[in-house]
Each structure stands twice: as C-alpha cells, then as structure tokens.
C-alpha cells in the first residue's frame, strides 16, 4: 500500500475509534463519578484505609488528601528503589542512587514518568510492577479525581463540599482504569508484547556477538503507561522497543490508548453539568489543536529542508523506526506531547526544527489537546474561564460560566494556574543555561542544545516525561532540578484548581439571561483558541525564538 494512503487511513481510523468511544466511555465515567452506590471491593478499600465513603470533603480537606497521598507514595517508591536489591524478583539489580530514586519517585507520582535511567538495567521486576506500574494507575486516577472536584464546583451551590478524594480515586482505579488495562494488555500480548518473569539472558547475535536481553511484565505496564498518559517505559527505548511495541497494529492501539480517556472526558463534563453542548465545545477546541499539530509535524518530517540527507531520502527518517515510518511516528509524537504521556516511538531530538519545535510548543500550551487524564480537562476549563473573562471585559459585563459568576477571587486562582507552569519552565531553563556544569550536559551546541534544555524543563513542568534525549540528565543537578520542576508543575496547579472548585461551589447559580455569553457556540470555540494562542502560547515566544525558531531560520 502507498505510504501516504496508509498514513491517511491510520489517522481516519483513529479518529473514528475515538469518536465511537466518546459517548459510551464519557457517560460511563460520569456515572462512575456521580453514582451513590459503592461496589463491594470499593467498600473493602475504604475500610482498609479508614475512609467514610459517604462523607464529602471541603476543598481544603480534598487538597490535603491529595498531597498526603502523594507524599506517602513518594516515600514508599523512594524506599522501594533504595532497597530493591533485598526484594524478590530483583533480578540482580543494585539499589538506585539517592538522587535518582528521588527523581524517579517524584516522576511517577506526578504522572510525568521522566526517566534518566535504562529501565531494563536499573529496575527489578517487583519495583516495576508494585512500584512504577501501581503509580501509573493511581496518579492517573488522581488527575481525573481533581477535575471531577472542579466540575462539582460548577454543579453544586451553597456548599463547601466538592466530593471525596478517596472515593474518586478508588472508583476511577477499579471501575475505569483496571478493566480497560486488563483487556488491552491481552491485546498487546497477542500482538507480540512481552509478559513474563524472565531475568537477564545473554544471547548470540547474527554477527557472532553477545547481547543481554531482559524479559519481564512488560505488556501489563505498557498498557497503563499509555492509558493513564504516564509514559514511563520498561525499556530505555520506550515504545520504539519491539518488546513494548512489536508492530504497526500495537503502535496504533497504543496511540488510541493515549488519547481515548482524555478525548472522552469532555463528554463526562457535559453530562455532569447537565449540558452536553458544553462538552462538545471543549472537544472542538481540543480536536482543532490536535488536527493542526498532526498536519504540521507530519508535513515537516515528510518535506525536510533542514537536512540534505532527509530531503534526498524523501523525508526525515533519522531517529524513526522503520516499522512505523514517518506518518505513524509523527502521529505518536503529537499525541504524546499534547497529552501528559511522554511515551515515544521515535527520537524527538532528530525531528526537524519545525517538527521538534511544535512538539515543544504542544507541551508549552499546557497539554490541553486533549491533555493528560484529568489534567487536560481541568487545564482547558481554566482556559474557558479566562476566555469568558476576556469576553466580559469586551462588553462590560460581569463574566459568568455555567451559571457561576467569575469574580476577582475566581480569576486570581485561574491566573495563578496559568502563570505557574511558565514560571517553572522558564526559571528552570534559565538556571540550567546559567550553570556551566548543566550546559556541559548538552549533546549539541548552540540553538539545538538550548532546545534540549528547554524541552527537558517543559516536559518536567508539564508532567509529560518525553525528552529530546540528546541531553544527559543522569546527575545530581538535573535529577534534583527536574524533580522539583515536576513537583511544582503537578501540585501547585492542583492547589489553584481545588481552591477554584471550592469557591464556585459556595455560589448560588445565576439565571441565564439575554446577556449571558453562550459558551457552546462556534464563536466561543474560536475565542478559546485565540486565548490559548495569545495568552498561553505567546508567553513562550522569546524562549522558542532562542531555540527551534532560530535553528529553523539558520
């Protein structure tokens, strides 16, 4: 089949499957988050944790629960890695260094899954299964729980209660993530992904050399890494490794898993607020950015002018798997950078300036198209609030969104949310570029080397986890700096989101009048896109000008 035709068919089939999943999955998640009934296994989990599943929390209690769970998870995972040589199924792996353990524990608890290490030669099977894979489930559930709290802020009135974090976390894990992961893990195994408890084997290659190969519970971790937009791979090569991603069919399913929950959550939002049109408007914004990004990155990689070799070959194949080609690689790269996934099936450092620059820009937008599990939706709802505020300024009317007035208090929380990630990214990048030791870790000089550093802090602060991979981050400075970027980038926005939810829940809804801005029409979709590009995108224009833009113009 012609490569162009195959590429188009793949994109169209992906869109069709996502469209088919939108309503049933979105409705099911809405039911999960609003049902008064607890399953038996959930009640057992509540008793084990000493939780009253029928009691709601204030936003401060909800936040304390989120932060307490994160702290305990980080400490547990840190200790797990430091003591892994004493554990079962360690397969001879040594304890992980303190700074590396800190970075990895923070990375997996914040849904970032940034990896400075070679997974197949650093982590034992028990750490992979009970440490990293478990965090892939619960940190993804945490993101959906937080956006559920924000939605309740819009739907509730005259109350200081926005739900129960422990109930949300448990339900999402047991009812949504585990069943889907179970089914698709079987599909990946059927497609050739590895799932065993083998240790390290030495094999003879065709050339007569010897190579060490590590088996393990790969498929079960691979599926939740994509479904929960986590991204941490069992192997250093991540989803370009044939044990994780054996062929074009498994690659297609992995892209689908990256996108399906995040693209279905707008339906959940529409159902929970009682107006499905609101969900369609949010979906339209997400889809528009995703479609444009796929087109631009694919075009840049197919029609490379920055590399004579790439131009002569008919496309930039450096750093891409022959099994997937340019179309599937670009589709995966866009999907993983527009979500908080970070899984990769190609080497982003080898992309053209235009393609690589847009991958950075995708993350700089806040990963809202469709974004991570939960984090993408609460990020774009903040954008919607800012868009309503801007529209209110234009007509001199107090802005309202979904029946709630956006007063000074609410706008302060929204503004702080928007400012947090740029501050973390730009301060971190500036600190790295000002440090001779940090600059020495760049593989490439000049603009491309700067892009590697900018990409690293963008990926960490936005909890993505992918990398240009040219930069060497295995060291105390980067492990600590990027770990702090992940912490601030994950939990500071959650503070402002939950505070906003609590403030909204206390209000009395205002009636719809002739002056109320319709937030479900195409005009509002266009306004949101403008706010995203102007308010969010232009924040980073000077930083991008020093890196991918300068490289593309040189």
Secondary structure, DSSP 8 states (H G I E B T S, - for coil): --HHHHHHHHHHHHHHHHHHHHHHHHHHHHHHHH-S---HHHHHHHHHHT--TT---BHHHHHHHHHHHHHHHHHHHHHHHHTGGGSTT-TT-----HHHHHHHHHHHHTT-----S-GGGT--HHIIIIIIIHHHHHHHHHHHHHHHHHHHHHH--S-SB---HHHHHHHIIIIIIHHHHHHHHHHHHHTT---S---EEEEE-TTS-EEEEE--SHHHHHHHHHHTT----SSTTGGGSTTTS-SHHHHHHHHHHHHHHHHHHHHHHHHHHT-HHHHHHHHHHHHHHHHHHHHHHHHHHHS--S-HHHHHTTS--TTB-TTTHHHHHHHHHHHHHTTT----SB-GGGS-HHHHHHHHHHHHTTSTTTTSTTHHHHHHHHHHHHHHHHHHHHHT---EETTEE--HHHHHHHHHHHHHHHHHHHHHHHHHHH-HHHHTT-SS-HHHHHHHHHHHHHHHHTT-----S-S---SHHHHHHHHHHHHHHHHHHHHHHHHHHHHHHTS------TTS--TTSHHHHHHHHHHIIIIIGGGGHHHHHHTHHHHHH-
